[in-house]
């Protein structure tokens, strides 16, 4: 609901919960020793550490503080975690990717081993990335389609309608209709794509590449704007609301871009936290 921020410092093996509107520390969760990664969604927490993935119920935060109920525990060999409003995914010992139900913690399906994996916020589709990437149903686990192009990264639009894949050996981004599997290539970059993200309203897609280029694509009229950022290699791309996107580099610099139906605008490079990110 945007009211609580959770942060993790791996050297402390704990999760700090903060109240957003005034920055007050609400409490500290330390139920997973040697914690290295976590995901938070609604009333569930997924944590990883000591080769274990644990699923917690966080609804007790209001009445019992941060002594969360442990729902399930699994053996795992990677800290890559995915958590949606329905499912969670992690790599099991042995390489297969498990998909579980967040309500009861039961593992529903085990997908084949993949280089990486992702799913949309609703969990309707699951992408397994490799030299050839496979799209599965997040409900039945049946194979929905195979993408001939290899994918280095992938991301779904908020309603799971679109999938954007960046290639392994080229600088293209491919948009995929997850229902019809029709594809649209986007050739806006000259070097490898580092990050891609859909806006929170699903009307825009942004991608940033090693050549410092940023592409903003309007998914309603397919108009595209391409900028050369004033930054170093990007380490972050994030949408702030429906039409503002911020790109950040490892040196702490960031640049804000505004996307509108009549065009797009770039703001000068800044250092520190964007003022608009505090909203």
VOFIDREN-961874 format. One record per residue (C-alpha): residue number from 1; z, y, x. Coordinates in nm, 4 decimals. Layout:
<NUM,<Z,Y,X>>,
...
This chain:
<1,<0.0000,0.0000,0.0000>>,
<2,<-0.0118,0.2278,0.3049>>,
<3,<0.3622,0.3034,0.2962>>,
<4,<0.4721,0.0862,0.5889>>,
<5,<0.3336,0.0568,0.9426>>,
<6,<0.4045,-0.2523,1.1544>>,
<7,<0.3750,-0.2469,1.5350>>,
<8,<0.4230,-0.5171,1.7965>>,
<9,<0.5096,-0.4967,2.1668>>,
<10,<0.4473,-0.8451,2.3159>>,
<11,<0.6955,-0.7858,2.5985>>,
<12,<0.9673,-0.7344,2.3350>>,
<13,<0.8567,-1.0267,2.1117>>,
<14,<0.9393,-0.8308,1.7972>>,
<15,<0.7729,-0.6397,1.5134>>,
<16,<0.8923,-0.2894,1.4264>>,
<17,<0.8450,-0.1682,1.0684>>,
<18,<0.8129,0.2072,1.0138>>,
<19,<0.8067,0.4258,0.7038>>,
<20,<0.4760,0.6126,0.7177>>,
<21,<0.5623,0.9418,0.5487>>,
<22,<0.8443,1.0374,0.7900>>,
<23,<0.8149,0.7892,1.0800>>,
<24,<1.1621,0.6403,1.0207>>,
<25,<1.2312,0.2939,1.1625>>,
<26,<1.2989,0.0601,0.8694>>,
<27,<1.3885,-0.2491,1.0669>>,
<28,<1.2934,-0.5035,1.3318>>,
<29,<1.1667,-0.8593,1.2808>>,
<30,<1.2525,-1.0961,1.5665>>,
<31,<1.2110,-1.4352,1.4017>>,
<32,<0.9300,-1.5603,1.6276>>,
<33,<1.0263,-1.5935,1.9944>>,
<34,<0.7670,-1.4933,2.2546>>,
<35,<0.5573,-1.3321,1.9817>>,
<36,<0.2094,-1.2335,2.0993>>,
<37,<0.0091,-1.1506,1.7859>>,
<38,<0.0567,-1.0934,1.4140>>,
<39,<-0.1238,-1.0020,1.0921>>,
<40,<0.0288,-0.8435,0.7824>>,
<41,<-0.1161,-0.8495,0.4296>>,
<42,<0.0658,-0.7671,0.1067>>,
<43,<0.3732,-0.9943,0.1043>>,
<44,<0.2753,-1.2291,0.3867>>,
<45,<0.3165,-1.2158,0.7648>>,
<46,<0.1200,-1.4425,1.0022>>,
<47,<0.2601,-1.4621,1.3560>>,
<48,<0.1617,-1.6378,1.6801>>,
<49,<0.3639,-1.7283,1.9895>>,
<50,<0.4542,-2.0333,2.2015>>,
<51,<0.1387,-2.2135,2.0769>>,
<52,<0.2672,-2.1894,1.7198>>,
<53,<0.1376,-2.0050,1.4123>>,
<54,<0.3959,-1.9250,1.1461>>,
<55,<0.3517,-1.7985,0.7905>>,
<56,<0.6333,-1.5851,0.6473>>,
<57,<0.7132,-1.4416,0.3038>>,
<58,<0.7948,-1.0699,0.3395>>,
<59,<0.8913,-0.9925,-0.0215>>,
<60,<1.2565,-1.0181,0.0863>>,
<61,<1.2121,-0.6946,0.2843>>,
<62,<1.3372,-0.4912,-0.0133>>,
<63,<1.6601,-0.6785,-0.0796>>,
<64,<1.7478,-0.8815,0.2327>>,
<65,<1.6023,-0.6681,0.5090>>,
<66,<1.3915,-0.8434,0.7716>>,
<67,<1.5235,-1.1984,0.7556>>,
<68,<1.1916,-1.3334,0.6231>>,
<69,<1.1502,-1.6793,0.4692>>,
<70,<0.9434,-1.9196,0.6819>>,
<71,<0.6826,-2.0901,0.4622>>,
<72,<0.4985,-2.3046,0.7168>>,
<73,<0.4444,-2.3667,1.0881>>,
<74,<0.1355,-2.5013,1.2703>>,
<75,<0.0294,-2.5912,1.6222>>,
<76,<-0.2366,-2.3568,1.7618>>,
<77,<-0.4169,-2.2898,2.0897>>,
<78,<-0.5278,-1.9277,2.0470>>,
<79,<-0.3755,-1.5998,1.9355>>,
<80,<-0.6775,-1.5114,1.7192>>,
<81,<-0.5495,-1.4753,1.3629>>,
<82,<-0.7184,-1.3786,1.0356>>,
<83,<-0.5222,-1.2926,0.7206>>,
<84,<-0.6703,-1.1929,0.3836>>,
<85,<-0.5304,-1.1471,0.0341>>,
<86,<-0.5945,-1.5186,-0.0314>>,
<87,<-0.6343,-1.7088,0.2960>>,
<88,<-0.5416,-1.7219,0.6608>>,
<89,<-0.7369,-1.8683,0.9539>>,
<90,<-0.6420,-1.9788,1.3047>>,
<91,<-0.7677,-2.2201,1.5703>>,
<92,<-0.5870,-2.5537,1.5688>>,
<93,<-0.5009,-2.7617,1.8706>>,
<94,<-0.8257,-2.9467,1.9389>>,
<95,<-1.0547,-2.6547,1.8573>>,
<96,<-1.1142,-2.6746,1.4826>>,
<97,<-1.0564,-2.3641,1.2701>>,
<98,<-0.8053,-2.4099,0.9893>>,
<99,<-0.8165,-2.2237,0.6581>>,
<100,<-0.4916,-2.2123,0.4635>>,
<101,<-0.3645,-2.0736,0.1339>>,
<102,<-0.1229,-1.7802,0.1786>>,
<103,<0.0701,-1.8694,-0.1376>>,
<104,<0.1903,-2.2176,-0.0414>>,
<105,<0.0895,-2.2365,0.3259>>,
<106,<-0.1149,-2.5539,0.2800>>,
<107,<-0.4206,-2.6085,0.5009>>,
<108,<-0.7173,-2.6416,0.2647>>,
<109,<-1.0056,-2.6914,0.5079>>,
<110,<-1.0806,-2.7443,0.8765>>,
<111,<-1.4069,-2.5934,0.9994>>,
<112,<-1.5983,-2.7074,1.3104>>,
<113,<-1.5123,-2.5565,1.6463>>,
<114,<-1.6671,-2.2124,1.7015>>,
<115,<-1.6693,-1.9413,1.9672>>,
<116,<-1.5079,-1.7009,1.7199>>,
<117,<-1.4593,-1.6666,1.3449>>,
<118,<-1.4036,-1.4020,1.0790>>,
<119,<-1.3836,-1.3610,0.7036>>,
<120,<-1.3898,-1.0801,0.4495>>,
<121,<-1.0870,-0.9254,0.2799>>,
<122,<-1.1344,-1.1465,-0.0254>>,
<123,<-1.2027,-1.4611,0.1753>>,
<124,<-1.5169,-1.5527,-0.0217>>,
<125,<-1.7170,-1.6216,0.2939>>,
<126,<-1.6200,-1.7428,0.6419>>,
<127,<-1.8436,-1.6889,0.9452>>,
<128,<-1.8283,-1.9217,1.2444>>,
<129,<-1.9953,-1.7534,1.5411>>,
<130,<-2.1811,-1.9255,1.8247>>,
<131,<-2.5395,-1.9517,1.9540>>,
<132,<-2.6236,-2.0263,1.5918>>,
<133,<-2.3772,-1.8877,1.3417>>,
<134,<-2.2797,-2.0641,1.0206>>,
<135,<-2.1650,-1.9104,0.6940>>,
<136,<-1.9249,-2.1153,0.4805>>,
<137,<-1.7724,-2.0715,0.1372>>,
<138,<-1.4099,-1.9654,0.1647>>,
<139,<-1.3354,-2.1537,-0.1581>>,
<140,<-1.5038,-2.4926,-0.1185>>,
<141,<-1.5734,-2.4815,0.2595>>,
<142,<-1.9322,-2.5913,0.1953>>,
<143,<-2.2037,-2.4618,0.4260>>,
<144,<-2.3733,-2.1629,0.2595>>,
<145,<-2.6274,-2.0801,0.5276>>,
<146,<-2.7154,-2.0783,0.8954>>,
<147,<-2.8127,-1.7661,1.0860>>,
<148,<-3.0822,-1.8312,1.3440>>,
<149,<-2.9603,-1.5474,1.5642>>,
<150,<-2.6486,-1.5881,1.7735>>,
<151,<-2.3603,-1.3538,1.6970>>,
<152,<-2.1189,-1.1906,1.9382>>,
<153,<-1.9182,-1.0259,1.6612>>,
<154,<-1.9230,-1.0031,1.2831>>,
<155,<-1.7582,-0.8041,1.0068>>,
<156,<-1.7666,-0.8121,0.6256>>,
<157,<-1.7819,-0.5228,0.3818>>,
<158,<-1.4689,-0.4718,0.1664>>,
<159,<-1.6138,-0.6543,-0.1360>>,
<160,<-1.7632,-0.9306,0.0870>>,
<161,<-2.1142,-0.8367,-0.0284>>,
<162,<-2.2461,-0.7579,0.3209>>,
<163,<-2.2025,-0.9208,0.6586>>,
<164,<-2.2919,-0.7355,0.9776>>,
<165,<-2.3575,-0.9384,1.2945>>,
<166,<-2.4168,-0.8116,1.6471>>,
<167,<-2.6395,-1.0274,1.8662>>,
<168,<-2.5439,-1.2247,2.1745>>,
<169,<-2.8469,-1.1408,2.3863>>,
<170,<-2.9865,-0.8238,2.2309>>,
<171,<-2.8722,-0.4830,2.1093>>,
<172,<-2.9506,-0.5319,1.7410>>,
<173,<-2.7178,-0.5398,1.4426>>,
<174,<-2.8234,-0.7629,1.1543>>,
<175,<-2.7079,-0.6969,0.7989>>,
<176,<-2.6876,-1.0091,0.5841>>,
<177,<-2.6605,-1.0271,0.2048>>,
<178,<-2.3943,-1.2970,0.1696>>,
<179,<-2.5336,-1.4163,-0.1645>>,
<180,<-2.9082,-1.4293,-0.0969>>,
<181,<-2.8896,-1.4534,0.2866>>,
<182,<-3.1649,-1.1912,0.3150>>,
<183,<-3.1393,-1.0023,0.6440>>,
<184,<-3.2111,-0.6463,0.7589>>,
<185,<-3.2186,-0.5728,1.1349>>,
<186,<-3.0820,-0.2400,1.2592>>,
<187,<-3.2322,-0.1302,1.5905>>,
<188,<-3.0344,0.1841,1.6677>>,
<189,<-2.8835,0.0963,2.0069>>,
<190,<-3.0247,0.0346,2.3545>>,
<191,<-2.7329,-0.1714,2.4872>>,
<192,<-2.4862,-0.4315,2.3629>>,
<193,<-2.2950,-0.3473,2.0457>>,
<194,<-1.9174,-0.3347,2.0993>>,
<195,<-1.7760,-0.2715,1.7510>>,
<196,<-1.8921,-0.2504,1.3929>>,
<197,<-1.7114,-0.1629,1.0698>>,
<198,<-1.7802,-0.0894,0.7031>>,
<199,<-1.6224,0.2092,0.5333>>,
<200,<-1.3338,0.1412,0.2965>>,
<201,<-1.5565,0.2120,-0.0064>>,
<202,<-1.8316,-0.0182,0.1241>>,
<203,<-2.0978,0.2556,0.1196>>,
<204,<-2.1348,0.3047,0.4964>>,
<205,<-2.1647,0.0930,0.8085>>,
<206,<-2.0909,0.2195,1.1592>>,
<207,<-2.1572,0.0576,1.4968>>,
<208,<-2.0954,0.1726,1.8543>>,
<209,<-2.2572,0.0330,2.1696>>,
<210,<-2.2191,0.0288,2.5483>>,
<211,<-2.4712,0.3121,2.5803>>,
<212,<-2.2178,0.5395,2.4000>>,
<213,<-2.4374,0.5543,2.0901>>,
<214,<-2.2911,0.5552,1.7395>>,
<215,<-2.4971,0.4560,1.4357>>,
<216,<-2.4022,0.5558,1.0801>>,
<217,<-2.5965,0.3778,0.8055>>,
<218,<-2.5825,0.4730,0.4366>>,
<219,<-2.6035,0.1467,0.2400>>,
<220,<-2.7175,0.3234,-0.0783>>,
<221,<-3.0353,0.4887,0.0507>>,
<222,<-3.0572,0.3237,0.3985>>,
<223,<-3.0628,0.6570,0.5777>>,
<224,<-2.9437,0.6268,0.9362>>,
<225,<-2.7910,0.8823,1.1751>>,
<226,<-2.7530,0.8081,1.5475>>,
<227,<-2.5295,1.0068,1.7841>>,
<228,<-2.4570,0.9934,2.1563>>,
<229,<-2.0787,1.0142,2.1765>>,
<230,<-1.8942,1.2154,2.4419>>,
<231,<-1.6731,0.9176,2.5228>>,
<232,<-1.6478,0.6353,2.7716>>,
<233,<-1.6902,0.2713,2.6659>>,
<234,<-1.5414,0.2393,2.3177>>,
<235,<-1.2264,0.0361,2.2590>>,
<236,<-1.1819,0.1329,1.8925>>,
<237,<-1.3885,0.2194,1.5864>>,
<238,<-1.2080,0.2856,1.2597>>,
<239,<-1.2863,0.4449,0.9232>>,
<240,<-1.0463,0.7123,0.7953>>,
<241,<-1.1034,0.7107,0.4211>>,
<242,<-1.4497,0.6811,0.2722>>,
<243,<-1.6631,0.8998,0.4960>>,
<244,<-1.4823,0.9751,0.8219>>,
<245,<-1.5029,0.7467,1.1235>>,
<246,<-1.3207,0.7818,1.4548>>,
<247,<-1.4274,0.6276,1.7881>>,
<248,<-1.1829,0.6015,2.0794>>,
<249,<-1.2104,0.5076,2.4480>>,
<250,<-0.9696,0.3563,2.7025>>,
<251,<-0.8860,0.6982,2.8526>>,
<252,<-0.7299,0.8167,2.5255>>,
<253,<-1.0224,1.0268,2.4144>>,
<254,<-1.1520,1.0145,2.0606>>,
<255,<-1.4313,1.1698,1.8589>>,
<256,<-1.4483,1.2124,1.4821>>,
<257,<-1.7666,1.1835,1.2767>>,
<258,<-1.8253,1.2839,0.9156>>,
<259,<-2.0820,1.0911,0.7092>>,
<260,<-2.2334,1.2545,0.3999>>,
<261,<-2.5267,1.1744,0.1754>>,
<262,<-2.7251,1.4643,0.3207>>,
<263,<-2.6579,1.3790,0.6847>>,
<264,<-2.3810,1.3277,0.9365>>,
<265,<-2.1790,1.5553,1.1615>>,
<266,<-2.0101,1.4996,1.4978>>,
<267,<-1.6928,1.6810,1.6027>>,
<268,<-1.6093,1.7527,1.9701>>,
<269,<-1.4195,1.5028,2.1835>>,
<270,<-1.0394,1.5295,2.1658>>,
<271,<-0.7438,1.3625,2.3364>>,
<272,<-0.4454,1.2204,2.1507>>,
<273,<-0.3989,1.1146,1.7896>>,
<274,<-0.6509,1.2602,1.5407>>,
<275,<-0.4739,1.4909,1.2988>>,
<276,<-0.6586,1.3295,1.0077>>,
<277,<-0.5298,0.9876,1.1136>>,
<278,<-0.1752,1.0978,1.0232>>,
<279,<-0.2627,1.1255,0.6514>>,
